[in-house]
């Protein structure tokens, strides 16, 4: 195992997570008014609903699939499904929802770059994060194509071992587990980790926001003007 593999997949995950947590905390503490999605729907609603729904439905299912697929131990899912069938299920479901997400994302990028009003209110980070997400989605779909060459689930097992060893704070074992996989998988994982680095500095922060404080807020009294 090379030192670069250890740095990229053994050490970098913890650096990315630390930046994500500390950066998010600092932004929320020091600049709460920037903690938002900066919706542009009021500027131009044309095509926004379809694009947003396709993207968000797709990305939610893709993220849930990654979370369950990578972090569920084989000893648990083998009671329900074999490794080979689990890979096939991941390829079919991931491909379907990944394509939905990709279509929605392309529509959102086109809207942001071509609509004059939306483009005028977009900053560099808004466009950058969309392009990074596009690259990540394309890499993810390419991994499905690559997976057709080995339907025994071996690569899926190695990726799961990397994720589980990372969570269990075993960087050397994690890096060793992912070392044999092909480049397209490594690029997908590395760019996914980089999204954690970018998270605190972009509109992605709205992912972890929920208006729970509204549940305890007093009613507002609105009187009709006579």
Buried (B, 14 or more C-beta within 10 A) or exposed (E): BEEEBBEBBBBBBEEBBEBBEEBBEEBBEEEEEEBEEEEBEEBBEEEBEEBBEBBEBBBEBBEEBBEEBBEBEBEEBEEEEEBEEBBBEBBEBBBEBBBBBBBBBBBBBEBBEEBEEBBEEBEEBBBEBBEBBBBBBBBBBBBBEBBEEEEEBBBBBBBBBBBBBBEEEBBEBBBBBBBEBEEBBBBBBBBBBBBBBBBBBBBBBEEEEEEEEEEEEEEEEEEEEE
